[in-house]
Amino acid sequence: MLSRRRFSVLAVGTALCSPTASVKAQTYPERPIRMMIGFPPGGTVDTIGRIIAPALSVRLGQPIIIENRGGGGRYFGG
């Protein structure tokens, strides 16, 4: 069994040797966002998605690419 002192020395040593100091923070998102619409192009849902996309792109600071996938319920857990 480890004594408290040995445990604390081991914990401090592990913390000092951890590579977290070299990890660089990443900005989110770092590439374009894909907005998947589960209906064919030209419908109401597609039109609303295309109206929302530019405003969302400005707020997030990333381009948004619209993808239409007919029968998209299987992609969204339905």
Beta strands, then each sheet from edge to edge (+ up, - down):
strand 1: 33-37
strand 2: 64-68
sheet 1: 1+ 2+
end
